[in-house]
């Protein structure tokens, strides 16, 4: 296994950091790697917000599901799916652009997340850990105001970075599902209950599978924050659906 593959397999989410800053050179390398990511039509349909204001980091730690480690992270980046800048460029250049729609948004979200993953991979190669914060999509109205996001910009992902503590370095990475359940050949294959249990049983550990699954469903899928994220994102995206 070469070094790149080894690092991809070793990388895990890091939520506790050493109390030391990320150097300007390493920060520049992470951002440059993000901007070098694959992108639809070389449009780079994203904008990266570098959150350096401590008061804003403190606020995001609260609005993103009350996670204090966000405020303590040396580097916080928000990857926005950006359909605004090309729309503005077309309009200011004398074109007659249609309004951005849901297809444009999905393409921009793909661009933003690919750039984010490049940043994650680059950081890990430098000994810097990271964690995705999906909660940035929750409380969209609040985050739009906090971050000054215009109509056709959506906060697709937030990443926090820092040097992992020894405990975080030694912590075992959660196992992923077997490839036979994830990789389907040529066509989507809908799995039955038995195969889904085989795929997920490892997560249950010592608990009965049904009890674990019910608890996980309640904690994640049926949770108040998940319902609120669905509601707020739906409201946020209305301009794309008109």
Buried (B, 14 or more C-beta within 10 A) or exposed (E): EEEEEEEEEEBBBBBBBEEEEBEEEBBEBBBEBBBEBEBEEEBBBBBBBEBEEEEBBBBBBBBBBEBEBBBBBBBBBBBBBBBBBBBEEEEEEEEEEEEBBEEBBEBBBBBBBBBBBBBBBBBBBBEBBBBBBEBBBBBBEBBBEBBEBBBBBBBBBBBBBBBBBEEBEEBEEEEEEEEEBEEEEEEEEEEEEEEBBBBBEEBBEEEEBEEBBEEBEEEEEEEEBEEEBEEBBEEBBEBBEE
